[in-house]
Amino acid sequence: MRVPMPAAVVRDGVLHMYVKAGLQAEYQVSQGSWEHYVKPVAVSADAQIKVRARLEGTQKISRQAHL
C-alpha cells in the first residue's frame, strides 16, 4: 500500500499541513528530527522544510516533499 503525501504550505512564515484520516503528518526543519504535526507551526524564512505522512501505528511513510 502506498502512503499518500500530505498537503503542505508555508504561508506568512507558518507551516500548514493536511493529511487524510488514518495518517499522521510529520515535518522536519533544517535537518532536525522529525516532529508530529499537531497545529500550524511558525518557521523561519530560511528554514529547509521537509514533510511526509505516516500510516498510524506502522513504520510506513510517504515520499518526502521539500517546501
Buried (B, 14 or more C-beta within 10 A) or exposed (E): EEBEBBBBEBEEEEBBBEBEEEBBBBBBBEEEEBEEBEEEBEBEEEBEBBBBBBBEEEEEBBEBBEB
